[in-house]
């Protein structure tokens, strides 16, 4: 086995860093490049180091997440990991990107809601009507839902009467 095909442990000493095998990194690089191109050894080594850094960063964020007794990693865990690993100078930039992302998500939701031509009140009214119809069917012992809004109500009752 040559040094490019090392297993999941890096050769960085006794600190037990977990890293992607160099063969995996080399394969990813090769697949990303256009046909006929190759990456220099220095580029491959730099990518391997970046992967080690990412692994250390995600491990730190995961530890912070676990300390908070959370199962889902949140942006606050990422920001705390940046600070804990000494990357405080990146925190404000990450917060800016996070704010931009949140604004973009709000715009997507607003566009999606506006796209159906109904106000929020109209949608809530329809939802309540659907819940009421579902409750009535469940109370009546009918388990099958109609194919579409307003369709199939009479058909289900007729089938029940025929039995």
Secondary structure, DSSP 4 states (H G I P E B T S, - for coil): --GGG--SB-SSSSS--B---HHHHHHHHHHHSPTT----HHHHHHHHHHHHHHHHHHHHHHHHHHHTT-SS--HHHHHHHHHHTT-GGGHHHHHHHHHHHHHHHHHHHHHHHHHTT--HHHHHHHHHHHHHHHHHHHHHT--PPPSSTTSSHHHHHHHHHH-
